[in-house]
Amino acid sequence: MAEFFIGLDIGGHSAKIGVVDARGKVLAHERVTNAGASSARGLVDRYGEAIDRLVAAVSPGASPAGIGVGVPGYVSAEGRPEFTNVGLLNGYDLARHLGERYRVRVRLDNDANLAALAEYHRGAGRGSRRLMMVTVGTGIGVAVVADGSLIKFTGGSTGNIGHLIVDPFSMERCSQGCRGCLETLATAPAMRRRALIEAGRRPNGFLGRRLAEAGVVDVPDVGAAALAGDEGGLTIVRETGWWLGVGLASFVAVFAPDRVIIGGGVSELGRPLLDGAREALARVGMPAFAAAVSVGPAALGNDAGFIGAAWWAQAGAE
């Protein structure tokens, strides 16, 4: 079988792992939860077990030609994750861990960086001169590819600008301790919080019934509510999109992209989220920048992270 690469896209609550060939075709993929892990070694071993299953399904007995890893935060000068929303992995040498396990080169980068590279080379960013990728999940990542190269300022990334303060009067704090930052208002945790409020306010509504049945409400429930035309679900999605657009208004004034792509798990909520973001960007953004940029969904969907990680591994092997 032709050589293949492993892409590991680590998120706050789970990791997406894919086997990708040299042409960018996804051969197999799996999602692995982070829940219940008590140590960094145990968590990375869990990822390794998933990699073993995927490789066995694709080509029993074969080995990957390289592994790329997207981390939700910074990458230190020593090549270790920092300031991530997976606390166990901060400072852990996971590249060495996986490298010793598979005897291949392991390359780390910021998760939004890798998703941006995937979209730039193989997705919705093709043809863009200056592409901005915004990944929305447990946290918010922002990456910019300008004329084929990533813009990097801090920690191998554009910095932790998902923590841009957009509502200083908010009482909500994010996982990193900021009050009123974009991550408190336009991410999966923010949507869960709004969904619980909506379920309590309207116990006979879509989300109220779901809470009564399952004991919890989560982002997929909000998406299902919106898809069913439930006004509470639609309002939550639009409000999340609105706050995302407020953040974009600042981002586009700084980076001046010609195209913005929204990816990550929350982006799967689709048009109501994007419409909210576009409306806010047009209403509060600097007109010269807001009018010059298009905002659309990631063509590679929620797979962009691991596809980009595999591409990064391939680039390092060439």
C-alpha positions as CSV (number, residue, x, y, z in Angstrom):
1,M,0.0,0.0,0.0
2,A,1.1,3.6,-0.7
3,E,2.4,5.6,2.3
4,F,0.0,7.2,4.6
5,F,0.1,9.7,7.4
6,I,-1.7,10.1,10.8
7,G,-3.4,13.4,11.7
8,L,-4.3,13.9,15.3
9,D,-6.5,16.9,16.1
10,I,-6.8,17.4,19.8
11,G,-9.8,19.3,21.2
12,G,-11.0,20.3,24.6
13,H,-13.3,17.3,25.1
14,S,-12.1,14.9,22.4
15,A,-9.6,14.2,19.7
16,K,-10.2,13.4,16.0
17,I,-7.7,11.1,14.5
18,G,-7.5,10.2,10.8
19,V,-5.4,8.1,8.4
20,V,-4.7,10.2,5.3
21,D,-2.9,9.3,2.1
22,A,-0.4,11.5,0.3
23,R,-3.1,12.9,-2.0
24,G,-5.2,14.1,1.0
25,K,-7.8,11.3,0.9
26,V,-9.1,10.2,4.3
27,L,-8.9,6.5,4.6
28,A,-10.3,6.1,8.1
29,H,-11.0,8.3,11.1
30,E,-12.2,8.0,14.7
31,R,-13.1,10.3,17.5
32,V,-11.6,9.6,21.0
33,T,-12.9,11.2,24.2
34,N,-10.6,12.9,26.7
35,A,-13.0,12.2,29.5
36,G,-11.7,10.1,32.4
37,A,-8.0,10.4,31.6
38,S,-5.9,10.9,34.8
39,S,-2.5,11.5,33.2
40,A,-0.9,12.8,30.1
41,R,0.7,9.5,29.4
42,G,-2.6,7.7,29.8
43,L,-4.4,10.1,27.5
44,V,-1.7,9.9,24.7
45,D,-1.7,6.1,25.0
46,R,-5.5,6.3,24.4
47,Y,-4.8,8.2,21.2
48,G,-2.2,5.6,20.3
49,E,-4.7,2.7,20.8
50,A,-7.1,4.5,18.3
51,I,-4.2,5.0,15.9
52,D,-3.5,1.2,16.1
53,R,-7.1,0.4,15.4
54,L,-7.3,2.7,12.4
55,V,-4.0,1.5,10.9
56,A,-5.1,-2.1,11.3
57,A,-8.3,-1.3,9.5
58,V,-6.6,0.4,6.6
59,S,-3.4,-1.7,6.2
60,P,-2.7,-4.4,8.8
61,G,1.0,-4.6,9.7
62,A,1.9,-1.3,8.0
63,S,3.3,1.8,9.8
64,P,2.5,5.5,9.2
65,A,5.1,7.6,7.3
66,G,4.7,10.4,9.8
67,I,2.4,11.8,12.4
68,G,1.1,15.4,12.7
69,V,-0.6,16.7,15.9
70,G,-2.7,19.8,16.3
71,V,-2.9,21.1,19.8
72,P,-5.5,23.6,21.1
73,G,-3.0,26.3,22.3
74,Y,0.6,27.2,22.0
75,V,3.6,25.1,21.1
76,S,6.7,25.9,23.1
77,A,10.2,26.3,21.7
78,E,10.9,22.8,23.0
79,G,7.9,21.5,21.0
80,R,5.5,20.9,23.8
81,P,1.9,22.1,24.3
82,E,1.3,25.1,26.4
83,F,-1.8,27.1,27.5
84,T,-4.1,24.5,26.0
85,N,-7.7,23.6,27.1
86,V,-6.5,20.1,27.8
87,G,-4.7,20.7,31.1
88,L,-3.1,17.3,31.3
89,L,-1.1,17.9,28.2
90,N,0.5,21.2,29.1
91,G,4.2,20.7,29.1
92,Y,4.0,17.1,28.2
93,D,6.4,15.8,25.5
94,L,3.8,14.0,23.4
95,A,5.9,14.2,20.3
96,R,8.5,12.1,21.9
97,H,5.9,9.7,23.3
98,L,4.3,9.1,19.9
99,G,7.6,9.1,18.1
100,E,9.0,6.4,20.3
101,R,5.8,4.3,19.9
102,Y,5.8,4.5,16.1
103,R,9.4,5.2,15.3
104,V,8.5,8.1,13.0
105,R,8.8,11.9,13.1
106,V,6.0,13.6,14.9
107,R,5.3,17.3,14.2
108,L,3.2,19.6,16.4
109,D,1.5,22.8,15.6
110,N,-1.5,24.9,16.7
111,D,-4.8,23.2,15.7
112,A,-6.2,26.3,14.0
113,N,-2.9,26.6,12.0
114,L,-3.3,23.1,10.7
115,A,-6.9,23.4,9.9
116,A,-6.1,26.6,8.0
117,L,-3.4,24.8,6.0
118,A,-5.8,22.0,5.1
119,E,-8.4,24.5,3.8
120,Y,-5.8,26.6,2.0
121,H,-4.3,23.7,0.1
122,R,-7.3,21.3,-0.2
123,G,-10.5,23.1,0.8
124,A,-12.4,26.3,0.8
125,G,-9.3,28.5,1.0
126,R,-7.9,27.5,-2.4
127,G,-7.2,30.7,-4.5
128,S,-7.2,33.0,-1.4
129,R,-4.3,35.4,-1.1
130,R,-4.8,36.0,2.7
131,L,-7.0,33.4,4.4
132,M,-8.2,33.5,8.0
133,M,-9.4,30.3,9.6
134,V,-11.5,30.5,12.8
135,T,-12.1,27.2,14.6
136,V,-15.0,27.2,17.0
137,G,-15.4,24.4,19.6
138,T,-14.6,24.2,23.3
139,G,-12.4,27.2,22.5
140,I,-11.7,29.5,19.6
141,G,-8.6,29.3,17.4
142,V,-7.6,31.8,14.8
143,A,-5.0,31.2,12.1
144,V,-3.9,33.2,9.0
145,V,-2.2,32.0,5.9
146,A,-0.7,34.8,3.8
147,D,0.7,34.0,0.4
148,G,1.1,30.4,1.4
149,S,2.8,31.0,4.8
150,L,1.3,30.9,8.3
151,I,1.5,34.2,10.3
152,K,2.9,33.4,13.7
153,F,3.4,35.8,16.6
154,T,3.2,34.0,20.0
155,G,3.6,30.3,20.9
156,G,3.8,29.3,17.2
157,S,0.4,30.9,16.5
158,T,-1.4,34.2,16.1
159,G,-1.6,34.2,19.9
160,N,-4.6,33.3,22.1
161,I,-6.9,35.8,20.5
162,G,-9.9,33.8,21.2
163,H,-9.6,35.5,24.6
164,L,-10.2,38.9,23.0
165,I,-12.4,40.8,25.5
166,V,-15.8,41.6,23.8
167,D,-18.0,42.1,26.9
168,P,-16.1,43.4,29.9
169,F,-19.3,43.6,32.0
170,S,-19.9,39.9,31.7
171,M,-19.7,37.8,34.8
172,E,-18.7,34.7,32.8
173,R,-15.2,33.4,32.9
174,C,-13.5,31.1,30.4
175,S,-11.4,28.0,31.2
176,Q,-8.3,30.2,31.3
177,G,-9.8,32.7,33.7
178,C,-10.7,35.6,31.4
179,R,-13.9,37.5,32.0
180,G,-16.1,38.4,29.0
181,C,-13.7,37.1,26.3
182,L,-15.0,35.8,23.0
183,E,-14.6,32.2,24.3
184,T,-17.2,32.9,27.0
185,L,-19.8,33.9,24.4
186,A,-19.2,32.1,21.2
187,T,-18.2,28.5,22.0
188,A,-19.7,25.1,22.9
189,P,-19.6,25.9,26.7
190,A,-21.5,29.1,26.1
191,M,-24.1,27.3,24.0
192,R,-24.6,24.7,26.7
193,R,-25.1,27.4,29.3
194,R,-27.7,29.1,27.1
195,A,-29.4,25.8,26.3
196,L,-29.9,25.1,30.0
197,I,-31.4,28.5,30.5
198,E,-33.7,28.0,27.6
199,A,-34.7,24.6,28.8
200,G,-35.6,25.9,32.2
201,R,-37.5,28.9,30.8
202,R,-39.6,26.7,28.4
203,P,-39.9,23.1,29.9
204,N,-42.4,22.2,27.1
205,G,-40.1,23.5,24.4
206,F,-37.7,21.3,22.3
207,L,-34.8,21.8,24.7
208,G,-36.9,21.5,27.8
209,R,-38.2,18.2,26.7
210,R,-34.7,17.0,25.8
211,L,-33.4,18.0,29.2
212,A,-36.3,16.1,30.9
213,E,-35.6,13.0,28.7
214,A,-31.8,12.8,28.9
215,G,-30.9,14.9,31.9
216,V,-28.5,17.1,29.8
217,V,-28.6,19.4,26.8
218,D,-25.6,19.9,24.6
219,V,-24.6,21.6,21.3
220,P,-26.1,18.8,19.1
221,D,-29.4,19.3,20.9
222,V,-29.3,23.0,20.1
223,G,-28.6,22.1,16.5
224,A,-31.5,19.7,16.4
225,A,-33.8,22.3,17.9
226,A,-32.7,24.9,15.4
227,L,-33.1,22.4,12.5
228,A,-36.7,21.6,13.7
229,G,-37.5,25.3,13.6
230,D,-37.6,25.7,17.4
231,E,-37.3,29.4,18.2
232,G,-35.3,28.8,21.3
233,G,-32.7,26.7,19.5
234,L,-32.5,29.2,16.6
235,T,-32.0,32.1,19.0
236,I,-29.1,30.4,20.7
237,V,-27.4,29.6,17.4
238,R,-27.9,33.1,16.1
239,E,-26.7,34.7,19.3
240,T,-23.6,32.5,19.3
241,G,-23.0,33.6,15.7
242,W,-23.6,37.2,16.6
243,W,-20.8,37.2,19.2
244,L,-18.5,35.3,16.8
245,G,-19.1,38.1,14.3
246,V,-18.2,40.7,16.9
247,G,-14.9,39.0,17.3
248,L,-14.4,38.8,13.6
249,A,-14.9,42.6,13.3
250,S,-11.7,43.0,15.3
251,F,-9.9,40.1,13.7
252,V,-10.4,41.3,10.1
253,A,-9.3,44.8,11.0
254,V,-6.0,43.4,12.3
255,F,-5.3,40.7,9.6
256,A,-7.2,42.1,6.6
257,P,-8.1,38.7,5.1
258,D,-9.9,38.4,1.8
259,R,-11.6,35.2,3.0
260,V,-12.7,33.9,6.4
261,I,-13.5,30.3,6.9
262,I,-15.4,29.1,10.0
263,G,-14.6,25.5,11.1
264,G,-14.6,23.4,14.3
265,G,-17.5,21.5,15.9
266,V,-19.7,24.4,16.5
267,S,-19.5,25.4,12.8
268,E,-21.6,22.4,12.0
269,L,-24.6,24.4,13.1
270,G,-24.5,25.9,9.6
271,R,-26.4,28.8,8.1
272,P,-28.0,30.4,11.2
273,L,-24.6,30.6,12.9
274,L,-22.9,32.0,9.8
275,D,-25.8,34.5,9.2
276,G,-25.5,35.8,12.7
277,A,-21.7,36.2,12.3
278,R,-22.1,38.0,9.0
279,E,-24.8,40.3,10.4
280,A,-22.6,41.3,13.4
281,L,-19.5,41.8,11.3
282,A,-21.4,44.1,8.9
283,R,-23.1,46.0,11.7
284,V,-20.1,46.7,14.1
285,G,-17.0,46.1,11.9
286,M,-15.0,48.8,10.1
287,P,-16.8,49.0,6.7
288,A,-13.6,49.0,4.7
289,F,-12.6,45.7,6.1
290,A,-16.0,44.1,6.7
291,A,-17.1,44.7,3.1
292,A,-13.9,43.3,1.6
293,V,-14.1,39.8,3.2
294,S,-16.3,36.8,2.5
295,V,-17.3,34.5,5.4
296,G,-18.1,30.9,4.7
297,P,-18.0,27.4,6.1
298,A,-15.0,25.0,6.0
299,A,-15.2,22.8,3.0
300,L,-13.5,20.0,4.9
301,G,-15.9,20.4,7.8
302,N,-14.8,19.2,11.2
303,D,-12.2,17.0,9.5
304,A,-10.0,19.9,8.6
305,G,-7.9,19.7,11.7
306,F,-6.7,16.1,11.3
307,I,-6.4,16.5,7.5
308,G,-4.1,19.5,8.1
309,A,-2.2,17.6,10.8
310,A,-1.6,14.8,8.3
311,W,-0.5,17.3,5.6
312,W,1.9,18.8,8.2
313,A,3.4,15.4,8.8
314,Q,3.7,14.8,5.1
315,A,5.4,18.1,4.5
316,G,8.0,17.3,7.2
317,A,8.7,13.9,5.7
318,E,9.5,15.3,2.2
